[in-house]
Amino acid sequence: MIDSTPLDCVLGFVRTVEAGGGAAEIRPFLADDFKLTEWPHALSKTGSTRNLAETLAGADHSKDIVSDQKFEVVRTTSQDNRVVLEMNWSATLLLDLPHWDRGDTIRARSTAVFELRDGLITSQDTYDCYYTTPE
């Protein structure tokens, strides 16, 4: 990833997640000291912080929770080694969750702030706003 710009790296990471990439597929984008911070939202009232190993395990586990993930990148902002994406995210649920049933499409407006070092993502702070749309 070192030859790409920070924005190229982040967009490559997002497209890999969107394609269903698990631990092996997303690992090349992430630094050894990677940290993921999910700020509180409808599905996690307290939010969470995960290290690299926890993030990779979560990537493999996500295949049991959602399918057909889509990230519509609405806006990007990039300065030095910081990239901010504003996205519309959706996925099909493979199990029941609070507010949604298996087979429903779950949606969120998300802002993610990425920090990079030496062409690798060192941190991601995610702010998700889940919502439902009328059928």
C-alpha positions in Angstrom: 0.0 0.0 0.0 3.0 2.3 0.4 2.9 3.6 -3.2 -0.6 4.9 -3.0 -1.9 8.1 -1.5 -3.7 8.0 1.9 -7.0 8.5 0.1 -6.3 5.6 -2.3 -5.4 3.3 0.6 -8.6 4.2 2.5 -10.8 3.8 -0.5 -9.1 0.4 -1.3 -9.8 -0.7 2.3 -13.5 0.3 2.1 -13.9 -1.4 -1.3 -12.3 -4.6 0.2 -14.7 -4.5 3.1 -17.6 -3.9 0.7 -16.6 -6.9 -1.3 -16.9 -9.1 1.8 -13.2 -9.1 2.7 -12.3 -10.9 5.9 -9.2 -10.7 8.0 -6.8 -11.9 5.3 -8.1 -9.4 2.7 -8.1 -6.3 5.0 -4.9 -7.1 6.8 -2.6 -5.6 4.1 -4.2 -2.2 4.7 -3.7 -2.1 8.5 -0.7 -1.2 10.6 0.4 -3.6 13.4 -0.8 -1.0 16.0 -4.1 -0.3 14.3 -7.0 0.8 16.6 -10.7 1.0 15.6 -12.9 3.2 17.7 -16.7 2.9 17.2 -18.4 5.8 18.9 -21.8 5.1 20.6 -24.7 4.4 18.2 -28.1 2.6 18.1 -26.5 -0.9 18.2 -23.7 -0.1 20.7 -24.8 2.4 23.4 -21.3 2.6 24.8 -19.3 2.2 21.6 -16.1 0.1 21.5 -12.4 0.2 20.9 -10.6 -2.7 19.1 -7.0 -3.5 18.4 -5.8 -5.1 15.2 -6.4 -8.7 16.3 -10.0 -7.9 17.5 -10.7 -6.0 14.3 -9.5 -8.9 12.1 -11.6 -11.3 14.1 -14.6 -9.0 13.7 -14.0 -8.8 10.0 -14.3 -12.6 9.7 -17.3 -12.7 12.1 -19.2 -10.0 10.1 -19.8 -12.5 7.3 -22.3 -14.2 9.8 -24.1 -10.9 10.5 -24.4 -9.1 7.1 -24.1 -9.6 3.4 -24.2 -7.3 0.4 -22.5 -4.4 2.1 -22.5 -1.2 0.1 -20.6 2.0 0.8 -21.7 5.0 -1.1 -18.9 7.5 -0.6 -20.6 10.9 -0.5 -17.6 13.1 0.3 -13.9 12.8 1.0 -11.5 15.1 2.8 -7.8 14.4 2.9 -5.1 16.3 4.6 -1.6 14.9 5.0 -2.1 11.4 6.6 -5.7 11.9 7.7 -8.6 10.9 5.5 -12.3 11.6 6.3 -15.1 9.8 4.5 -18.8 10.6 4.6 -20.7 7.5 3.5 -24.1 6.0 3.1 -23.8 2.3 4.2 -26.3 -0.5 3.8 -26.2 -4.3 4.2 -28.6 -7.2 4.4 -29.0 -8.7 7.8 -28.3 -12.4 8.2 -29.8 -12.5 11.8 -32.2 -10.5 14.0 -30.9 -7.3 15.6 -32.7 -4.7 17.8 -34.9 -2.7 15.4 -34.3 -5.0 12.4 -35.1 -8.6 11.4 -33.2 -11.1 9.4 -33.4 -10.2 5.7 -34.0 -6.5 6.3 -31.7 -3.9 4.8 -29.9 -2.0 7.5 -28.7 1.5 6.8 -26.4 4.1 8.3 -25.0 7.5 7.5 -21.4 7.2 8.6 -18.4 9.4 9.0 -15.1 7.7 9.4 -11.8 9.4 10.2 -8.6 7.4 9.2 -5.0 8.1 10.2 -2.2 6.6 8.2 1.5 6.1 8.6 3.9 4.7 6.0 1.0 3.9 3.7 -0.9 1.9 6.3 -4.0 2.7 8.3 -3.1 3.2 12.0 -6.6 4.2 13.3 -10.2 4.5 12.3 -12.8 6.5 14.3 -16.3 5.7 13.1 -19.5 7.7 13.8 -22.6 5.8 12.6 -26.1 7.1 12.5 -28.4 4.1 11.9 -31.9 4.8 10.4 -34.9 3.1 8.9 -36.7 4.0 5.7 -40.4 3.6 5.1 -41.2 0.5 3.1 
